[in-house]
């Protein structure tokens, strides 16, 4: 566990913003596909977007768990 808050660290911020951007991009893409289904879009492509969201959300949770220690 980190001994101090890392939330002001530029590297922490970059990792967090990248994960948040990955979520936002994949969610936006899924919304477009749901609202305007295309016959050219495969289920595999949509599953990949869902996996991207899940993975990025896990990265956010991991960063918060290990580097956003508010009890110190």
RADAKA-V635379 format. One record per backbone hydrogen bond with DSSP energy under -0.5 kcal/mol. NH is the residue of the N-H (numbers start at 0). CO is the residue of the C=O. Records with the same first field share a line. If there is no record, write none. Layout:
NH: CO ; CO
This chain:
1: 65
5: 66
8: 5
12: 8
13: 9
14: 10
15: 11
16: 12
17: 13
18: 14
19: 15
20: 16
21: 17
22: 18
23: 19
24: 20
25: 21
26: 22
27: 23
28: 24
29: 25
30: 26
31: 27
32: 28
33: 29
34: 30
35: 31
40: 37
41: 39
45: 41
46: 42
47: 43
48: 44
49: 45
50: 46
51: 47
52: 48
53: 49
54: 50
55: 51
56: 52
57: 53
58: 54
59: 55
60: 56
61: 57
62: 58
63: 59
64: 60
65: 61
66: 62
67: 63
69: 67
71: 68
